[in-house]
Amino acid sequence: MRKEIKLDTAHRAQFLDITRQILEYLREIGAQNGAVTVFVPHTTSAVTVNENADPSVVSDLIRTLEKLIPHTGDYRHAEGNSDAHLKSSLLGCSQQLLVENGELCLGTWQGVYFCEFDGPRSRKIWLSFIPA
């Protein structure tokens, strides 16, 4: 059963921890063992797994991506958001995460992040569980 999570972003570049929403979905469907796919159906956003204990990691990621792929550049895409498309492609639009006993198999410091690169916008995340 697929679930859609809706969220609104507030900034052009923003990482939102969505780990709790994924765990809520797993509890709602009674998931035990398998894998959950987290998919972002947008071309200017992404999903990634990274540290969620120290918020400076997220700000470091955002600043470094901006240095590597600045908002303005020698881009040809007329909408003015080529950097967001590049960042989205670099990080990717999906993650597949293992689930054991109804819990995400994440490392001690890991969390799942929705990555906005062209905000503020209204966004969707699709979740789908595959039992083992």
PEDARA-V188966 format. One record per run of one state. SS is the DSSP state (H for helix, E for strand, L for the rest). FROM is the first residue (numbers start at 1). TO is the last residue. If there is no record, write none. Layout:
BEGIN
ss=SS from=FROM to=TO
ss=SS from=FROM to=TO
END
This chain:
BEGIN
ss=L from=1 to=1
ss=E from=2 to=8
ss=L from=9 to=13
ss=E from=14 to=17
ss=L from=18 to=18
ss=H from=19 to=29
ss=L from=30 to=33
ss=E from=34 to=39
ss=L from=40 to=44
ss=E from=45 to=51
ss=L from=52 to=54
ss=H from=55 to=68
ss=L from=69 to=81
ss=H from=82 to=91
ss=L from=92 to=93
ss=E from=94 to=100
ss=L from=101 to=102
ss=E from=103 to=104
ss=L from=105 to=109
ss=E from=110 to=116
ss=L from=117 to=121
ss=E from=122 to=131
ss=L from=132 to=132
END
